[in-house]
Amino acid sequence: MILINLLPHREEKRRQRKQAFFAGLGGFALVGAAAVGIWFTVLQQMTSAQLSRNEFLQTEIRRLEAQIKDIATLRAEIEALKSRQKAVEDLQTDRNTPVYLLDELVKQAPEGVYLTAIKQNGQIVEVIGVAQTNERVSEFLRNTLHSSTWLERPELVEIKAATVSSTGREARRLFEFSMRVSLKRPQAAAPSASAAPAAKPAPKAS
């Protein structure tokens, strides 16, 4: 028996293709929406993680800034304490400076040099005296320049010949001189200049 399809098969095939096409579009739309949703979720998680890291970094930065402020405060306090300590040390040194100055001038002045006046203005000391010869004055300058712990930069201001007479003696020809010399700040030199090594006690006789 022969069956003959009298329905419009072309329209039916076209309708099936349309349905398949729209079904495919719907499937792609669902896949695309799912992909977009997944990507959006991932982006949200990444953004949240980055925000958390940023907040952590901001917290650490604030903590470090507070520590830096504390360190700066401690440094300022340390510098203030150092300044006070230096001021006290300078006062102690300045209090003993006249003693060290006189002792140093006596040690550095060679035989034949006699000091008649000493004037101090800050760290500059003016020394006036008389000497038997020019060589004695030169030796005094050399000693002050090379051998002194407390004095430095000696400068001869004036030297001139003078005749000095004393009662019952003949007039003598001497040399009057004046010189300037600078005082050192003897933070390192003071112990060596002021503290002599203690002498060891002699052993007792057995």
C-alpha positions as CSV (number, residue, x, y, z in Angstrom):
1,M,0.0,0.0,0.0
2,I,1.4,3.4,-1.0
3,L,1.2,6.3,1.5
4,I,1.2,9.8,0.1
5,N,1.9,12.7,2.4
6,L,-0.3,15.6,1.3
7,L,0.9,18.0,4.1
8,P,3.2,20.9,3.2
9,H,6.5,19.2,4.2
10,R,8.6,22.2,3.3
11,E,6.8,24.4,5.8
12,E,7.2,21.7,8.4
13,K,11.0,21.4,7.8
14,R,11.3,25.2,7.9
15,R,9.4,25.3,11.2
16,Q,11.6,22.5,12.6
17,R,14.8,24.4,11.6
18,K,13.4,27.6,13.2
19,Q,12.7,25.6,16.4
20,A,16.2,24.1,16.3
21,F,17.7,27.6,15.7
22,F,15.8,29.2,18.5
23,A,16.7,26.3,20.8
24,G,20.3,26.7,19.9
25,L,20.1,30.4,20.6
26,G,18.5,29.8,23.9
27,G,21.2,27.2,24.8
28,F,24.0,29.7,23.8
29,A,22.2,32.4,25.8
30,L,22.1,30.2,28.9
31,V,25.8,29.2,28.5
32,G,26.7,32.9,28.0
33,A,24.7,34.0,31.0
34,A,26.3,31.2,33.1
35,A,29.8,32.3,31.9
36,V,29.0,35.9,32.7
37,G,27.6,34.9,36.1
38,I,30.7,32.9,36.9
39,W,33.1,35.6,35.7
40,F,31.1,38.2,37.7
41,T,31.4,36.0,40.8
42,V,35.1,35.6,40.3
43,L,35.5,39.3,39.8
44,Q,33.6,39.9,43.0
45,Q,35.7,37.5,44.9
46,M,38.9,39.0,43.5
47,T,37.7,42.5,44.3
48,S,36.8,41.5,47.8
49,A,40.2,39.8,48.3
50,Q,41.9,42.9,47.0
51,L,39.9,45.2,49.2
52,S,40.8,43.0,52.2
53,R,44.5,43.2,51.2
54,N,44.2,47.0,50.9
55,E,42.6,47.2,54.3
56,F,45.3,45.1,55.8
57,L,48.0,47.2,54.1
58,Q,46.4,50.4,55.4
59,T,46.3,49.0,58.9
60,E,49.9,48.0,58.7
61,I,50.9,51.4,57.3
62,R,49.1,53.2,60.2
63,R,50.8,50.9,62.7
64,L,54.2,51.6,61.1
65,E,53.5,55.3,61.0
66,A,52.8,55.2,64.7
67,Q,56.0,53.3,65.3
68,I,57.9,55.8,63.2
69,K,56.5,58.6,65.3
70,D,57.5,56.8,68.5
71,I,61.0,56.3,67.1
72,A,61.2,60.0,66.1
73,T,60.1,61.0,69.6
74,L,62.7,58.7,71.2
75,R,65.4,60.1,68.9
76,A,64.4,63.7,69.9
77,E,64.5,62.7,73.6
78,I,67.9,61.0,73.1
79,E,69.3,64.1,71.3
80,A,67.9,66.3,74.1
81,L,69.6,64.1,76.7
82,K,72.9,64.2,74.7
83,S,72.7,68.0,74.6
84,R,72.1,68.2,78.3
85,Q,75.0,65.8,78.9
86,K,77.3,67.9,76.7
87,A,76.2,71.1,78.4
88,V,77.0,69.5,81.8
89,E,80.4,68.2,80.5
90,D,81.2,71.6,79.1
91,L,80.4,73.3,82.4
92,Q,82.5,70.8,84.2
93,T,85.4,71.4,81.8
94,D,85.0,75.2,81.8
95,R,85.1,75.1,85.6
96,N,88.5,73.4,85.6
97,T,89.9,75.2,82.5
98,P,91.7,77.9,84.4
99,V,93.6,75.3,86.4
100,Y,94.5,73.3,83.3
101,L,95.5,76.5,81.5
102,L,97.9,77.7,84.1
103,D,99.4,74.3,84.6
104,E,99.8,73.9,80.8
105,L,101.5,77.3,80.4
106,V,103.9,76.5,83.2
107,K,104.8,73.2,81.6
108,Q,105.3,74.6,78.1
109,A,107.2,77.8,79.0
110,P,110.9,77.1,78.7
111,E,113.5,78.3,81.1
112,G,114.2,82.0,80.6
113,V,110.6,82.9,79.8
114,Y,108.6,84.8,82.5
115,L,104.8,85.4,82.1
116,T,103.5,88.7,83.4
117,A,99.9,88.7,82.3
118,I,97.3,86.2,81.1
119,K,93.9,87.3,79.6
120,Q,91.2,84.9,78.5
121,N,88.3,85.8,76.1
122,G,86.3,82.7,75.4
123,Q,88.6,80.2,73.9
124,I,91.3,82.7,73.0
125,V,94.0,83.4,75.6
126,E,96.4,86.3,75.4
127,V,99.8,85.8,77.1
128,I,102.2,88.6,77.9
129,G,105.7,88.1,79.2
130,V,109.4,88.6,78.9
131,A,112.1,86.3,77.7
132,Q,115.9,86.4,77.9
133,T,116.2,85.8,74.1
134,N,114.2,85.5,70.9
135,E,115.0,81.8,70.8
136,R,113.2,81.3,74.1
137,V,110.0,82.8,72.7
138,S,110.3,80.6,69.6
139,E,110.8,77.6,71.8
140,F,107.7,78.6,73.8
141,L,105.7,78.8,70.5
142,R,107.0,75.4,69.3
143,N,106.1,73.7,72.6
144,T,102.6,75.2,72.6
145,L,102.1,74.0,69.0
146,H,103.5,70.5,69.2
147,S,103.5,69.4,72.8
148,S,100.5,70.9,74.4
149,T,97.4,68.9,75.3
150,W,95.2,72.0,76.0
151,L,96.6,74.7,73.8
152,E,96.7,75.0,70.0
153,R,97.3,77.5,67.2
154,P,99.8,79.8,68.9
155,E,100.3,83.2,67.3
156,L,103.0,85.7,68.1
157,V,101.5,89.2,68.2
158,E,104.5,91.3,69.2
159,I,108.0,91.0,70.4
160,K,110.3,93.9,71.2
161,A,113.6,94.5,73.0
162,A,113.4,96.2,76.4
163,T,115.8,97.2,79.0
164,V,114.8,96.1,82.5
165,S,116.6,97.4,85.6
166,S,116.1,96.3,89.1
167,T,117.2,97.7,92.4
168,G,120.9,97.1,93.1
169,R,121.4,95.3,89.8
170,E,122.6,96.3,86.4
171,A,120.1,97.0,83.6
172,R,119.4,93.9,81.5
173,R,118.3,93.6,78.0
174,L,115.2,91.4,77.7
175,F,112.5,90.8,75.1
176,E,108.9,91.7,75.9
177,F,106.4,89.6,73.9
178,S,102.7,89.0,73.5
179,M,101.0,86.0,71.9
180,R,97.6,84.5,71.4
181,V,96.8,80.9,71.8
182,S,93.5,78.9,71.5
183,L,92.1,76.6,74.1
184,K,91.1,73.1,73.0
185,R,87.8,71.5,73.9
186,P,89.5,68.6,75.7
187,Q,86.8,66.0,75.7
188,A,89.3,63.3,74.7
189,A,92.4,65.1,76.0
190,A,91.1,65.9,79.5
191,P,91.5,62.5,81.0
192,S,95.1,62.2,79.8
193,A,95.9,65.7,81.0
194,S,94.1,65.6,84.3
195,A,94.2,62.0,85.4
196,A,97.7,60.8,86.1
197,P,98.2,57.1,86.6
198,A,98.2,56.2,90.2
199,A,101.5,55.1,91.6
200,K,101.7,51.5,92.6
201,P,102.2,50.9,96.3
202,A,105.7,49.8,97.2
203,P,105.9,46.1,98.2
204,K,106.1,45.6,101.9
205,A,109.3,44.3,103.3
206,S,109.0,40.7,104.5
